[in-house]
Amino acid sequence: MSRSIRLGALASGGGSNVQSIIDQIESRRLDAQIAILLSDNRGAGVLKRAERHGIPREVIEPSAFETRAAHDQAMMDALRRHDVELVILAGYMRIISPEFVQAFPNRIMNIHPALLPAFPGVHVQQKAAAYGVRFSGCTVHFVDEGMDTGPIILQAVVPVLPGDTGETLGARILKQEHRIYPEAIRLYSEGRVRVVGRHVVISDHRIEGDQVLINPPLGETEAS
């Protein structure tokens, strides 16, 4: 049974993933409400998106605080004032502190444009294309105290094409980010997500065990 949950979104940039969540909420495919959007960047495009949709927003700039801990405390205080249950990081370009993680245990989600645990950190689409992997993709995971190391909720796989750059690969990955992030939130809202050690168990979830992806396909020769 789904239930409406109050989300707190943290973003530093344009906010296309925030927009995908807004779209799912407004189309009634996701029973949730963005109770507050927080940004560390006064010039972030995501603030205008929030304004257009009547979402409360607040800028909490790190430069206004003497320490990282003080900044994070201000973020946590804002989330609590708005009774946020689930925190969603959507292009938030700061590493949150262990204290922040501990304040919302298994209640902070992040979207990462790679198939974790491969390529954590930043500029990962470029790294994947340069490395020569055959598949890349994106990952929704719970945030723990490490760098992109939390339990994985959902992943989408994207083939890497001949001649791909970080930009072309990243554009295809972004389309999948917009699909799986709202879905992960929906699963959470339905009470179907449970963390057991490093594993996220999703109830009523079935997948055929022999499904595979091969790139390039068997019997075909990759163009040189």
Backbone torsions as a table, in degrees:
resi	resn	phi	psi	omega
1	MET	NA	122.2	179.3
2	SER	-77.0	157.0	177.4
3	ARG	-142.5	149.1	-179.7
4	SER	-72.8	126.6	179.9
5	ILE	-116.7	150.1	179.5
6	ARG	-94.2	121.7	-177.4
7	LEU	-102.8	146.2	168.5
8	GLY	-117.8	116.5	-176.6
9	ALA	-99.5	133.3	176.0
10	LEU	-116.4	125.2	-176.9
11	ALA	-148.7	151.0	-179.0
12	SER	-117.4	-14.1	-172.2
13	GLY	-125.9	-134.8	-174.0
14	GLY	-71.0	-32.5	173.4
15	GLY	83.8	33.9	179.8
16	SER	-66.9	-32.3	176.3
17	ASN	-69.3	-35.9	173.6
18	VAL	-60.8	-41.3	179.6
19	GLN	-62.3	-39.6	179.7
20	SER	-63.6	-35.3	177.7
21	ILE	-71.4	-42.5	175.8
22	ILE	-56.8	-45.0	-178.2
23	ASP	-61.7	-41.1	179.4
24	GLN	-67.1	-37.2	178.2
25	ILE	-66.7	-46.9	-176.0
26	GLU	-69.4	-25.7	176.4
27	SER	-87.4	3.4	177.9
28	ARG	65.5	22.2	173.8
29	ARG	-91.1	-9.3	176.9
30	LEU	-135.0	121.3	-177.4
31	ASP	-89.5	84.5	-176.5
32	ALA	-155.5	168.8	176.9
33	GLN	-140.7	130.2	172.5
34	ILE	-81.0	101.6	-174.9
35	ALA	-74.3	-29.3	179.4
36	ILE	-158.3	139.5	170.6
37	LEU	-110.8	124.4	179.7
38	LEU	-113.5	138.0	176.6
39	SER	-134.9	148.4	174.8
40	ASP	-96.0	5.5	-173.3
41	ASN	-131.9	111.5	-177.2
42	ARG	-62.5	-24.1	-179.6
43	GLY	-95.7	10.6	-176.6
44	ALA	-66.5	132.1	178.3
45	GLY	-63.2	-23.8	-179.8
46	VAL	-62.3	-25.7	179.2
47	LEU	-64.8	-38.0	177.9
48	LYS	-69.6	-37.0	175.7
49	ARG	-59.4	-47.1	-179.5
50	ALA	-61.4	-41.8	-179.8
51	GLU	-60.8	-42.7	-179.1
52	ARG	-62.4	-27.4	-176.8
53	HIS	-105.3	11.5	176.0
54	GLY	68.4	29.1	-178.5
55	ILE	-93.1	129.4	176.6
56	PRO	-57.9	141.1	-175.9
57	ARG	-142.9	152.9	-178.7
58	GLU	-151.0	137.3	175.5
59	VAL	-102.5	124.4	177.2
60	ILE	-123.4	95.7	-173.4
61	GLU	-83.6	134.9	179.3
62	PRO	-59.1	-31.5	-177.1
63	SER	-64.5	-15.7	-179.9
64	ALA	-83.3	-1.5	-175.7
65	PHE	-125.8	148.9	-178.3
66	GLU	-77.3	-27.1	-177.5
67	THR	-134.9	159.2	174.5
68	ARG	-61.9	-38.5	-179.3
69	ALA	-62.1	-39.1	179.9
70	ALA	-67.0	-39.4	177.8
71	HIS	-64.0	-47.0	179.7
72	ASP	-62.6	-36.1	178.6
73	GLN	-63.6	-39.5	177.7
74	ALA	-64.0	-38.4	176.8
75	MET	-64.2	-45.6	180.0
76	MET	-62.9	-41.2	179.2
77	ASP	-61.0	-41.9	179.7
78	ALA	-64.4	-41.1	178.3
79	LEU	-63.2	-41.1	179.9
80	ARG	-68.5	-37.5	178.3
81	ARG	-59.3	-30.3	-178.0
82	HIS	-100.3	15.9	174.6
83	ASP	52.2	45.9	-178.3
84	VAL	-76.2	131.5	175.2
85	GLU	-93.1	-44.8	-175.8
86	LEU	-122.8	127.3	178.5
87	VAL	-97.0	131.0	178.9
88	ILE	-119.6	122.9	175.6
89	LEU	-91.4	125.4	-176.1
90	ALA	-135.3	82.9	-175.9
91	GLY	73.5	33.8	176.5
92	TYR	-87.3	116.4	-166.3
93	MET	-95.3	28.6	174.4
94	ARG	-126.4	144.4	175.2
95	ILE	-80.8	124.4	-178.7
96	ILE	-82.4	153.1	-173.2
97	SER	-77.5	159.9	174.0
98	PRO	-56.1	-35.3	179.2
99	GLU	-63.4	-38.0	177.4
100	PHE	-63.3	-47.8	179.8
101	VAL	-60.0	-43.3	-178.0
102	GLN	-67.5	-26.3	179.1
103	ALA	-72.0	-24.5	-179.8
104	PHE	-132.0	65.9	-175.0
105	PRO	-64.1	126.0	-177.4
106	ASN	53.3	31.0	177.0
107	ARG	-131.9	22.9	173.1
108	ILE	-126.0	121.7	177.3
109	MET	-108.6	151.3	175.7
110	ASN	-137.7	151.8	173.5
111	ILE	-113.4	130.7	-176.4
112	HIS	-126.6	132.9	-174.0
113	PRO	-84.7	50.3	174.6
114	ALA	-159.2	168.2	177.6
115	LEU	-90.1	88.6	179.0
116	LEU	-60.0	145.9	12.9
117	PRO	-86.1	6.0	176.4
118	ALA	-73.5	141.1	172.4
119	PHE	56.6	60.9	170.0
120	PRO	-74.0	172.3	175.3
121	GLY	89.6	-143.3	-173.7
122	VAL	-118.4	166.7	179.5
123	HIS	56.3	36.8	-170.0
124	VAL	-77.3	-27.0	177.9
125	GLN	-65.2	-42.7	176.7
126	GLN	-62.5	-40.7	-179.9
127	LYS	-64.5	-41.8	-179.5
128	ALA	-65.0	-45.1	179.9
129	ALA	-63.8	-41.7	-178.7
130	ALA	-69.4	-31.2	-177.0
131	TYR	-72.3	-26.9	179.9
132	GLY	91.0	21.8	177.4
133	VAL	-67.1	154.0	179.6
134	ARG	-88.2	-23.9	178.3
135	PHE	-133.7	144.7	168.7
136	SER	-134.3	-157.6	179.7
137	GLY	156.3	-149.6	-178.0
138	CYS	-146.2	159.3	-172.6
139	THR	-136.9	130.4	166.6
140	VAL	-101.0	128.0	-177.5
141	HIS	-142.5	157.5	169.2
142	PHE	-74.2	147.8	-178.9
143	VAL	-90.8	130.1	171.5
144	ASP	-116.8	-161.9	-173.5
145	GLU	-84.1	-0.6	177.6
146	GLY	-96.6	-176.4	178.4
147	MET	-93.5	102.1	178.6
148	ASP	57.8	41.6	-175.8
149	THR	-116.1	2.0	-174.4
150	GLY	-73.5	165.9	-178.8
151	PRO	-56.9	135.4	-173.9
152	ILE	-85.6	130.9	-179.6
153	ILE	-97.2	-56.0	-179.6
154	LEU	-140.0	151.0	171.9
155	GLN	-138.3	148.5	172.4
156	ALA	-123.0	137.4	-175.2
157	VAL	-104.6	133.4	-179.9
158	VAL	-125.5	127.5	177.7
159	PRO	-70.1	143.6	174.2
160	VAL	-91.0	125.1	-174.2
161	LEU	-96.0	154.7	175.5
162	PRO	-56.4	133.1	179.4
163	GLY	83.8	0.9	179.2
164	ASP	-59.5	141.2	169.4
165	THR	-110.4	174.4	174.7
166	GLY	-57.9	-36.0	-177.5
167	GLU	-71.3	-45.9	-177.8
168	THR	-69.9	-40.8	177.0
169	LEU	-65.2	-43.7	-179.1
170	GLY	-60.9	-35.8	179.8
171	ALA	-65.2	-38.7	178.8
172	ARG	-73.1	-37.3	177.0
173	ILE	-63.2	-40.7	-177.0
174	LEU	-59.1	-37.2	178.2
175	LYS	-60.1	-36.9	179.3
176	GLN	-75.9	-32.8	173.8
177	GLU	-56.0	-42.9	-178.2
178	HIS	-66.7	-18.4	177.8
179	ARG	-89.0	-45.1	-169.1
180	ILE	-87.3	-22.4	-179.4
181	TYR	-68.0	-50.2	175.4
182	PRO	-59.8	-33.4	180.0
183	GLU	-66.2	-40.3	178.0
184	ALA	-62.6	-40.3	177.8
185	ILE	-65.4	-39.6	178.7
186	ARG	-62.2	-44.8	178.6
187	LEU	-60.0	-40.4	177.9
188	TYR	-63.8	-45.1	-177.3
189	SER	-64.8	-26.6	178.9
190	GLU	-85.3	1.1	179.8
191	GLY	70.3	25.6	-175.0
192	ARG	-99.5	2.3	-175.4
193	VAL	-110.4	127.5	179.4
194	ARG	-137.9	133.1	-179.8
195	VAL	-97.4	123.4	177.6
196	VAL	-124.6	101.0	-175.3
197	GLY	63.2	-123.2	178.1
198	ARG	-89.0	-3.4	-172.8
199	HIS	-104.2	140.3	170.9
200	VAL	-100.6	118.1	179.2
201	VAL	-96.2	125.3	178.8
202	ILE	-110.7	116.3	-177.6
203	SER	-71.2	151.8	-179.7
204	ASP	56.6	37.8	-179.0
205	HIS	-113.3	124.4	-179.3
206	ARG	-128.3	142.6	175.8
207	ILE	-146.5	142.7	178.2
208	GLU	-71.4	129.4	-174.1
209	GLY	-70.1	-17.3	-176.4
210	ASP	-101.9	12.7	177.0
211	GLN	-72.3	128.3	-179.8
212	VAL	-137.9	159.0	172.2
213	LEU	-124.9	134.2	178.9
214	ILE	-131.1	131.4	-178.4
215	ASN	-139.6	118.7	-1.7
216	PRO	-72.2	157.5	-177.5
217	PRO	-58.9	148.9	178.3
218	LEU	-59.2	138.0	178.6
219	GLY	86.9	-3.8	178.2
220	GLU	-113.4	150.4	178.6
221	THR	-105.4	126.8	179.6
222	GLU	-67.0	134.6	177.2
223	ALA	-65.0	138.3	-179.5
224	SER	-92.4	NA	NA
